[in-house]
Amino acid sequence: MEPIDGVLIEGVDFVGKTTVARRLTQLVNELARPASLGRCYVQPSPLTEFLENEAAKYDDMRTRDYYYSAALVADLSMLTPPDDYRVQDRHWLTQVGRNAFFYPGEQIMPGEYVFEAHRPFGHNVLLTSTAATKAQRAERRAATSPRDRYLRANPGLHQDYESFLSTLLPAEEDWLILDTTDCSVEEVSRQILRYCGLLDQAAVAS
């Protein structure tokens, strides 16, 4: 299976995924090639939108994750590669990790199916940080979901969740684990550009 032309940004809550993905998309467009930003689903559809809207009606982590898992399965079943370079803010890893870590033994979504069905990206990044850094970022962001509140109240568990997520990285895929502690968004974004070989492309183009 040909990998998706792009980079997947994964990680637990409060490591900076969305902020980095937005800035990285800007940099790729400015320095290298046309790029689009994706969030959670590679190919959003009316079905994934419906399931996300249904999830938002519940103030309960487990119920929401049932809907999010169904949306991910729908996305995997309909996915075709984007035409341009894709910077993807989350896709399959964090949902598989959530289900396996928070609900062990429950078959919310068979992880084996996702490992077999997901289409890998050409480059993949797992963002990490220290517990103190996550706590600082959490204080600057409104807790808009039950998971936000739960992880903010349980920083030790938050780090355990991050460690667990790193054990799920497929050995056959190209993954960079990048610690964002004490790093600016610009520094992290440019490190990812370099990892993807896009800074080299920009130098050639100039």
Secondary structure, 3 states (H helix, E strand, C coil): CCCEEEEEEECCCCCCHHHHHHHHHHHHHHHCCCEEEEECCCCCCHHHHHHHHHHCCCCCHHHHHHHHHHHHHHHHHHCCCCCCEEEEECCCHHHHHHHHHHCCCCCCCCHHHHHHHCCCEEEEEEEECCHHHHHHHHHCCCCCCHHHHHHHHCHHHHHHHHHHHHCCCCCCCCEEEEECCCCCHHHHHHHHHHHCCHHHHHHHHC
